[in-house]
Amino acid sequence: MAGELRRQGKPSGAREALACVGDRDADSRRERNASVISVRNISKKYGSIEALRGVSFEIEPGEIVGLLGPNGAGKSTAIKIITGFLHPDDGYVEIDGLNVLRELRAVQAKIGYLSENTPLYPELSVQGYLGMIADLRSVPAADHIRLLSDAVYGAGLQDYLTRPIASLSKGLRQRLGLAQAILHKPEFLILDEPTVGLDPTQIVEIRALIKSLARESTILFSSHILSEVEAICDRVIIIINGEVKADQRLSELSQSNDATLVLESDSAEVAATLGDLEGVGMIRPFRSPDDYPAYRISGGSDITPQIYAAARERDWALRELRRDTVTLESFFNQLATTA
């Protein structure tokens, strides 16, 4: 590897001077904008089809953010605009304080991208492919060995350097895709369906690798597998019909204030009593799976203590009283069905 890397020339003095100026400008912009990525009111139409409509969100340093949405929701369009491959009709995107439209090359130098189907060259070896990516990324020759070594060990490919890509398993190819994405130490990683097609063991390994990458990069993680987003991400942005319908931290999402009450027998006073309790909002009666009378009660805070006190005072025969939890799947389905 060292022999291949030493053939690369050093950057010219002009390039070094431009890099210094760019770094100073970026530092100045970074002071004004703490977000790694800032999407401001972007819209995009394909003919009469409105793919995105006023989409805005920000991602802070070190976050792992999941981008979710049904097919045709606008996720791919948003990613293409963020990476500079597509221009929005309205709005703009800044990455690390740089405007994507005006400073495209500088922005793309800060991005590492793993597409759903990473273009690989089966006739190349792992070492040869990563060396080619380093050249395309204009990695200085003096940094080749260090950066390639970090990428190879970070992705767990150290035992496969001389293997042709054609002989790699699906999991190892995904690791190679991640290695090329992190090779140049990007500040921002975009991962599109990084676990698709992997077996359970490979999925666990890729999950751990992605979480470790967040120590050095901010990550936007696009997937249609909700359990993967729950396992990996800190926050989720849900796009439906071209609009942001939710932007929520997963730790907050699970903290529901709704309660479920299941009784041995029903009574006309139950709904009225529940409605009189402080903090109670909507009351929805239903039958439990084993056919007992039940109520789902929404509240502005945890209302189970008030419900228990009322049930005890009125001698209701309780079968179950619990504070509901919200999964990402139920939250997503609720948004998708009401959109």
PEPEPE-V96678 format. One record per helix or strand of 3 or more residues. SS is the DSSP state (@ for helix, = for strand). FROM is the first residue (numbers start at 1). TO is the last residue. If there is no record, write none. Layout:
ss: <SS | SS>
from: <FROM | FROM>
to: <TO | TO>
This chain:
ss: <@ | @ | = | = | = | @ | = | @ | = | @ | @ | @ | @ | = | @ | = | @ | = | = | @ | = | @ | = | = | @ | = | @>
from: <2 | 13 | 37 | 49 | 64 | 75 | 90 | 104 | 111 | 126 | 141 | 165 | 170 | 188 | 200 | 218 | 226 | 235 | 243 | 250 | 259 | 268 | 280 | 293 | 304 | 318 | 328>
to: <5 | 32 | 46 | 59 | 68 | 82 | 95 | 109 | 114 | 136 | 154 | 167 | 182 | 192 | 213 | 222 | 232 | 240 | 249 | 253 | 263 | 275 | 287 | 299 | 313 | 323 | 338>
